[in-house]
């Protein structure tokens, strides 16, 4: 029961009712005391009148009567008086109406007491009505907030600055509202994400599939020489490889964005991970006559990471550098270790990036203006960024047109 008195509504109404009851009790006591005083005065006046009448007609009895009035009568006198007054219908059972002075005092006291009780119950009724109205308003606000949630409007909450059950209810409701809002937004984001992914896949696959259909129709319906046939088959193979790489990259990016991939981080040498990425593209660099240089550290640089995924992210950065570097150019990959962080740097002396394009290069399918013809679809850098951020890292970009670009992966050192 004591727990309920923590509610401000119950506290307020109980205090108000007790205050009104106390004031009413004091007023009743005052009225009764006033009535008693009036009865006492009327009683004294009645005795004075009797004494005055006796002394006027029988002065000799005055001295005998005064002690009876002032000190009280004995039982014998009371009985004699009772017998005398009985003949006139006056006794202890006489109706109060026949005693005007007492009757007036009684009626006045009763009147004021009834008025006080009427006021008391009226005030109590008003107090309880006001509190019930406040409670009903709070319940209505809860109903409105719940209806807003049903209508997917999550901005209206319940705010109670006092203690008590309504404050606890408001806090619990707001917590529930926040959770439902987050869940709703997650569902909406997942829908948008799925729509974007399907749109991206459809858009990126449209061109290579159209090319494959054309090549297939030519091979089936036209008579062509062996050299031309091999050329079309080679082009088909390239398009199929491109589709395979595109679907693989999109699926990887989709899994990373959806948070369904958990990196298996193991404490191992970062030199080996970077070297693996460099070796994967060494043949491509040689075929394009670009110098791919790796400068590993002699000492081990131990770091907790998923070697396969981080290597994939570094490969995309190196591949981007190769695509934007001219024949005979250089792409350098190096590692730095400081007391604060670990850096992996991919630097080229290629065509560079316009400073207006740098904020957009990590956006999915963004393809900046380039003077070197590439088959890039603009997904590699976005994938690298997701992988690095999944390892609590960041990528920094510095570039100047015609001087080259530098991508720096930064991880805070944990030991």
N, C-alpha and C positions, 0 to 999 in steps of 0.2 A: 504493500500500500504506500509506503514511504517513497517508493520509486516514482509514483505518479505525481508527487508534489514537486518534482523537478521541472514540471511543465509550467511555463509562465502563465498560461490561461487559468489553470487550477489555482496557482498561487494568488493571482490577481483577484479572481472571483471570491476565493475563500477569505482573503484578507478584507475585501470590501464588505462581504456579508457579515463577518465578525465585527468589523468596525461599526456597521449600521446597527447590529444587534446590541453592541455595547452602548452606543449612544441612546438607543431606544430604552434599554434597561435603566440608564441614568435618568432619562426623562420620566419614566414610570415611577421611579423612586422619588423624584422631585414632586410629581403630581400627588402621590400618596402622602408624602410628608406635608405638602401644602393643605391637602384635604384634612389630614389629621389636625393640623394647626387650626383650621377653621372650625372643625368639630369641637376642639378644645375651647376655642373662644366662645362658640355658641353655648357650650356646656356651662362655662363660667358665667356668661350673661344670664342664662336661665336660672342659675342658683342665686345670682345677684337680684334678679327680679323677684324671686320667691322671698328672699330675705328682706328686700325692700317692702314688699307688700305686708309681710308679717310684722315688721318693725313699725309700719305705719298704723296698723290696726291693733297690734298687741305688742307694744314696746317692751313689756316685761319679759317676753319670750326671746328677745334678741340674743341675750347672753347664752341662752341654752341652745339656740339654733346654730350660732356661729361655730362652736367646736365640731358640730356634726358635719358642717360643710367643709371646714378646713382640715379636720383630722380624720374624717371618715366616720360613717355610721356603724353602730354595732348591729348584730343580727336581729336583736329584738326590735330596734327602730325600723329596720328594713321590713320586717314582717308586718309590723303595725301599718306602715305606709302602704305596703302591698295590699293589705286587706281593705284599707280605705279607698285606694285607687281602683280596686277591682270592681267596685260598684259603678265606676264611670267607664269601664271597659279598657282600662290602662293596665298592661302587664308586660312581661318580657317578650311575649309573642305578638305584640302590637305591630301592625304594618308600619313601615318606615314613612309612608305617606303622611301619617298622623303626627310626625315629628318634623315640621317644616325645615328647621335649621339643618338637621342631619340629612334630610332628604335632598336639600339643595346641594350640600357638599358632596353627597354620594353621587347624585346625577352629574355634577360637574366633573368629578374625578373619572366616572365611567365614560363620559363623553370624550375627555382628553385621551384616556387610555385607548379607546377604540380608534380615535383619529391617529394616534401614534402607531398602533398596530397596522392600520390601513396604509400609512406612509411606509412603515417597515417592509411590508409585503410588496408594495409598489416599487420601492427602491430595489429590493431583492430581485423582483421580476425584471426590472430594467437592466440590472447588472448581468443576470444570467442570459437575458436576451442578447445584450451586446456581445457577450463572450461567445454565445452560440453562433451569432452572425459572423463573428471573426473566424470561428472554426469552420463554418460552412464555406466562407470565402476561400479559406486555405484548401479545403477539399475541392472546391470548384477550380482553383488554380491547378491543383494536381490533375483533375480530369482534363482540363484544357491542355496541360503539358503532355499528358498521355496521348490525347488526340493528335497533337502536333507530331509526336513521334510516329503514330500510325500513318500520318500524312507525309512522313519523311522530312519533317521540319525539326531540326535538332538544336535550334538556337534559343528556344525558350526553356528555361530551367526553373527550379524552385529555390528561392534564396531566403533563408531564415537566419537572422543575426542573433537570435536568442537560443537558450538551451531548451531541452525537452524533446518530446517524441516527434513533433513536427520538424524540428531542426534535424534530427536524425533521419527522419523520412526524406526530407529535402536533400540531405547529403547523399543518402543511398540512391535516391532517384537521379540526382545529377551524375553520380558515378555510373549508374546503369545507362543514362542518356549518352554519356561520353563513350562508353564501350560500344553501344549500339551504333553511334555515329561513326566510330572508327571502323566497325565491322561493315557498315553500309558503304563507307568510302572505299574500303578495301575491295568489296565486291564490285563497286563501280569501276575502280582502277583496274581490277582483273578483267572486267568486261572490255574496257577501253584498250587494255594491254593486248588482250586476245584479238580484238578487232584490228589493232595496229599491226600485230604480227602477221595476221592472215593477209592484210592489205599489202604489207611489205613483201611477204613471200610471193603473193600473186604478181605484184609489180615487177619484182626482180627476176622471176622465172618466165615472165611473158616473152621477153626478147629471145633468150636462148632456146626456149621450146618452139617458138615460131621458126627460128633458124633450123632447128632439127627437123621440123615438119617439111620445110622447103627442101632441105637436103635429101630427106627420105623420098619425097615425091619425085625429085630429079633422078635419083638412083633407080626408082621403080619404073618410071614411065618414059624415060628418055634413054636413047642409045648414046653412050658417051665412051670415050677411050679410057684405057686403064689409068693413065696419069690423072685424068680429071676425076675418075672414080676414087683414086687414092686421096686426092685433094679434098673431095667432099667428105670422105670417111675420116680424114685427119681433122677437118673442121668440126665434124660431129663429135669426135673424141674430145676435142678441146671444150666444146659446149657442155658435154656430159660431165667432164671434170669440173667445169665452172659451176654447174648445177649442184654437183656433189659437195664442192667446197662451200657454196652459198648456203645450202640446206644445213650442213654441219655447223657453220658459223651462226646462222640464225637460231638454230636449236640451242647452241651453247649460250648465246646471248639471252634467249628467252628463259632458259633455266636460271641463269644468273640473276636476271631482272625479277623473276618470280620467287627467288630465294629458296629454290628447291635443291640447290647444290651446296653441299657442305665440304669445304676445303679440308683435306686431310693434312694438317700442318705438322711437319716433322722438323726437328732441329737438325739442319744439315748445312753444308757449305754452299753459299750462294754462288761461288765461282763455278761450281759444276753445273748449276742450273743455267747460268748465263751462257756458259760454253756450249751446252747442249743446244740452246736456241741458235747460237752463231753457226754451229756445225750444220744445223738443219737447212741453212740458207747459203752455205758456202758454195755449193754447186751452182745455184742461181746467180750468185754474184760473179762467179767465174764466167758463166755463159754470157752475162751482160757486160763483161770486162770492167767490173767495178771492184776496187780493192776493199775487201771486208776485213777489217783489222780488229782483233780482240786483245785487250790488254788486261789479263787477269792479275790478281794480287797474289804475291808469293805466299803470304800467310792466309790461313783459313778465315773465312768470315762466316761464322755460324749464325743462322737465323731460322726461326720457325716459319716454315712456309710449305705450300703444296708445290713440289717441284714441277710436276706435269703442267698444272694450270698456269703457274707463273712463267714457265718456259713458253707456253702458248702466247701469253700476253707480250713477252719480249720479242718473240718471233714476229708478231704483227707490227711492232714498232720498227724492227729492222727491215721488214718487207716494205713498209711505207717509205723508209729512207732510201732503199734501193730503187723503188719506183720513181722517186723524184731526184735521182742523181744521174748525171750524164755519164756516158762511157768514159772510162779513165778516171772517174772521180773516186773519192774515198768515203767509206762509212766506218766510223770508229766506235767500238763498244768498250766501255771501261767501267770499273767499279771503284768506289771510294768509301772509306770507312772513317768516320769521325766519332768522337765521344758521344755525340748527340744522335747521329743518324747514319744510315747506309744509303748510298746513292748508286744507281745504275744509269749510266749515261749512254745514249745512242745519238751520235753526232755525225752529220754529213755536210759536205760542201756543195750541195745541189742547188736547185733553183730557189729555195726558200719559200716562205709563206707570207702573203700580204698580211699586215698587222690587223686589218679589219676582218680577216677570215679566221684568225687564231681562236676567238671565243666560240667558233662554230665547228671546229674540226673534229671534236669528239661526239658530235651529234650523229645519230644513226642515219646512214645513207647520204651524209653530206659529202659532196665532191667539190672541192675548191677549184679555182681556175689554175690550170697547169699547162705548161708548154710541152711537157713530155707525155706522149700517148701511153696511157695505162688502161688496164682492164679492171681497175679498182671499182668496187660498188659502194665504198664508203662505210664499211662495217667493221674493219679491222681495228681502227683506233677506238671505236666505241666499245668493242669487246675487250681491248687491253685496259681501258679505263675501269670497266666493271671488275675485271680480275684483280687489278692493283688495289682498288678500293675495298674489295673483298678481303684483302690482306692488310687492311688498315693503313694503306699507303696513299700516295697522291702522285700525279704526273704534272711536271712543270715544263712549259714550252717556251723556247726562245728562238727567234728566227729573223733573218734579214734577207730581203730579196737579192738573189744572185750571189749570196754569201753562204747560205746553208741554214740548217735547222738543228736544234739540239733538244731532244726529249730527255728529261731527267726523272727517273722514278725514285721517290724518296720514302724510306721507311724509318720510323723512329727506332733508335737502338734500345733494346730492352735490357741489355747487360753490358 
